[in-house]
C-alpha cells in the first residue's frame, strides 16, 4: 500500500519526488479568467450553475449571515470564539511598528507600515467546508487594519455551511460571495459589477485556484501559490504506530493529491505503521480520498538516526512538520525548512489547523525553503520616506552627482546640483 524506502539505498528522486498535478490546468484557467474579465457577473452566474448547481444571488446578505450564526450549536460557537481568541493572541504579536530616523542634522527618514485597502479571502469548499480557514484568513487581516475583508467560497447547490458563515461573522469579514474556483480569483483580481477588485488575494484552494492566483499575480498581490496539503512526521522508536498513522491520515483525507511522509530511525515503527494505516483507513468516512493519497503519494523513509531524518525533512521542506520525540527542543535549531512545526508527541498537526493559534495557511511544494505562513505582514505594505533641508542636501550634492555620473545618468546628478547651485548664488 504505502511505499517504504531505506535512505541511502534508493535514488534521491524516489524520496524527494513531489505530487504531480493535473495536466492542462493552465489553459483551462486562462480561459476562465478571460471569460470573467469579459462577461463579469454573467460569467460568474454561468460558472456557478455549471460547477456548483447554484442559482442563488452572488452575494450573501447580512441577514443570511446573522441567521446562520443563530442556527449554529452554541457550544460550537464557543469553540469558534475560543479558537479565534487564540489566533488573535498569536497574530497580534506579529504587528509591526513604523519607525523614524532623525539623528543626522537636517535629515529625516522613516518607514510607515500601512494596511492594504481591500483583501480577498478565498475559502475552499467542494468536498468539505472550512470555517477554520475563514478564521485563519480574516483575523490577521483584521489585526492589520484592512478596510474591507471580502470572502469568496463555493456554494454547492447554492448553500454555504452555516458554520462557515458564523466563522466569517466572528472573524470580521465585511462581504461574502457565493463564487468558487478560478472564476472567484478572476473576479477578485479584476472586479465585476458586484464583486469589487481587491489589492491582495489570500487563501488555499485546489489546482485551479492556485493556477489562477499565479496568473493574476501582478494585477493583484497574492500570499502564495499553495499546492496539495503535506505532512512529514519524524518519529523515533518510542512512538505509538496508531498515533503516527492517525496523524498521517489527518492530511491524507484532504484530497487525493495530499502527501503524508514518515521518516523514522525505527525499523519496527516503519513495519507497524502500514498495518495501522490500513486498519484506520477502513473506518474513515473519506476513505476513498485518503487511500488514494496514501497509495500514490505516501512514503515511509527509514534512516540511521533522527539527525539524518531531520536533514531529509529540511530537504523536503514540508508544509506541516511533526517532530515526535521525547526532547523536541533539543532538535528545534536543526529545523530550517518547514511551514509549521509541531513539537513532541502531544502536538498533532490538527491543533494547528483549528485551535492553537499559529496560522494554518502554509507554504507547500517545498516553498517553505523561502516562503512563510500567512501572517499580519501579508495584509500590510511598507512605505518609506525621506526629508532633507537645503543645507543637508548641499553637503552631499557633489557625492550624489558623482555616483550618478558613474552610472551615466547625468540628469540624476543635475537634479541635485541645480538645488546646490541655486543655494550658492
Buried (B, 14 or more C-beta within 10 A) or exposed (E): EBBBBBBEEEEEEEBBEBBEBEEEBBEBBBEBBEBBBEBBBEBBBBBBEEBBEBEBBBBBEEEBBEEBBEEBEEEBBEEBBEBBEBBBEBBEEBBEEEEEEEEEEBBBBBBEBEBBEBBBBBBBBBEEBBBBBBBBBBBBBBBBBBEBBBBBBBBBEBBBBBBBBBBBBBBBBBBBBBBBBBBBBBBBBBBBEBBBBBBBBBBBBBBBBBBBBBBBEEBBBBBBBBBBBBBBBBBBEEBBBBBBBBBBBBBBBBBBBBBBBBBBBBEEBBEBBBEBBBEBBEEBEBBEBBBBBBBBBBBBBBBEEBEBBBBBBBBBBBBBBBBBBEEBEEBEEEBEBBBBBBBEBEBBBBBBBBBBBBBBBBBBBBBBBEBBBBBBBBBBBEEEEEEBEEEBBBBBBEEBBEBBEEEEEEEBBBBBBEBBEEEEE
